[in-house]
């Protein structure tokens, strides 16, 4: 079977499908950036739903655990996860604050680690790049903390929007690559 027959589905070629997917991802990313608060709340609500489901499943499976200690531990952990999910779903704005706090900690911690590695790389050409990267991460974490109430409402939506735009760009590049390197135009 030729490449042309394999890569053609319906009326669109393979590269065209990837380009459409990329452009759609870019459009959805721009939409997410324009509605960052609503997207953040949606992310927290979906996260809460998944936590509630996971906690419920863990509690149900806890009944089949062997040994009283395992059953109790599994049921308690499942209950805790389910309660966290319910909490996120009941008050998604507070959930955005919780998740933003975790993300801010991760960004700051990553920045500190990069600074640590930068000082270990002092004698190399990579020192400045690592130093700048770590410093920018720490500055970003500080900026989020300094504007925590405003940032927590929007951060998740902004991050998702940026990721969708980057993903769309990558898919569009893939489409152009496929167009240039296959026998169909």
N, C-alpha and C positions, 0 to 999 in steps of 0.2 A: 504494500500500500504506500503510495507516495506521501511526502510531507504535506502537500497541498490538501489531500483528502483527509488526512488525520487532523490537521489544524483548522479545518473549516467546520464550523457548527452553525447550522441555520444560515442566516444571511451575513454574519460577521466573521471576519478572519480572526485568527488567534491574537494578533497584535492589536486589532481594533477592540476586541473584548477587554484586553488589559488596559488600553487607553481609556475606554469608557469607565472601567473600574477606578482608574487613577483620577480621572476628572470628577467622578462622583465622590470619591473620598475627599478630594480637595474642597468640593462644594459643601459636603457635610462638615468638614473641619471649619470652614468659614462660618457656617451656620452655628456650630458649637461655640466658636469664639464670640459671635454676636449675641448668644444667649447663654453665657457662661454660668450664670446663677441657676437657671432652669436645668441645664445639663448637669451641674454639680449635684443638685437635689435628686435628679433622676439616677445618677450614679450611686448615690448613697441609698436611695430606695431599693435599687436592684441589689446592691451589696447586702442590705438588710434582709431582703427576700431570700437570697442565697444562704445567708447565715442562719436564718430561721429554718429553712429546709434542711441544711446540714445538721443543725442541732437536733431537729426532730428525728432525722434518720439515725443519728448517733444514739439518741435516747432509746429508740425502738431496738436498735441492734444491741444496746446494752443489756436488754433482757436476756439475750442468748449467750452473754459472756459467762465463762465458767468462773466460779469463785465469787463470794460475796464482795470482796474488795474490788475486783475488776468491774463488777456490775455497778457498784456505788460510784466508783471513779468515772466510769463511762457515762453514767446517767447524770452525774453532777457536771461534767464537762459539756455534755450535750445540752443540758439546761442552761448553762452559762452562755454558750454560743447562741442558743435560741433567744435568750433574753437580750443579748447584744443586738441580734437581728431585729427584734421587736422594737428596741430602743431606737435604732436607726430609722425604722419605718415610721414610728410615731413622731419623731422629731428630727427630720432630715437636716435641718440647719445646724443643730448641735452635732449631728453625725459628720457634717462637712468639717466642723471644727476639730473633731477627733481625728479624722483622716488627715486633715491638713497638718495637725501637730505631728503625726507620725511621719508624714512626707518631709516636713521641715527638719525633723530630727535626722532622717536618713540623708538628706542633702547636706546638713552640717557635718554629720559623721563622715560622709564621703569626702567632704572638703578637708577635714582634719587628716584623714588617711592620705589624701593626695599631697598635703603639705609634708607629712611624715616622709612619704616616698620622694618628694622633691629634695628634701635635705639629704636623703641617702643618695641622690643622683647629682649632687653638687658638682662633681668633677666631669659630668657629661653634658652633651648638648641638649639633653632633654630636661634639664633642671628648670629652665624658665617656663617652658610649656606646662610642666607639672605644677610649678609654683603658682602660675597665673590661674590654671584650672582650679586648684584647691582654694585659692583666695576668692575667686568668683563664686564658688559654691558656698563658701562661708558668708560672703556678702549677700548672696541671694537668700540664704537662710535668715540672716539678720533682717533683710528687707521684709521677708514674710512675717517674721516675729514683730517687727515694728508696726506693721499694718495688719495685724493678725485678724481682726474682725472683718475687715473688708476683703482681705486675701482669702480667708477661709470660705467665704461664700462663692468665690469665683475660681479658685485655684484648680479644682478638679476639672471643671469645664474647659478652662484654658489649656491645661495639659492634654486633655483628650483632643481638643481642637487642633493643637499644634501637632500632635501625633498623627491625626488623620491627614493633615496637610502634608507632613513629611512622607507618610505612607503613599498618598496620592502622587507626590512627586516621584517617588521610587517606582511606583507602578507605571507611571507615564514614561519614565526612562526605560524601564523594561520593555514597554510596548515599542518604543522607537528602536531599541536594540533588536527586538524580534523582527521588526519590519525590515531593518537593514541586513539582517542575516538569515533570511529565509527566501525562498524562491517566489513568494507571492507578494504582490503590491496592490 
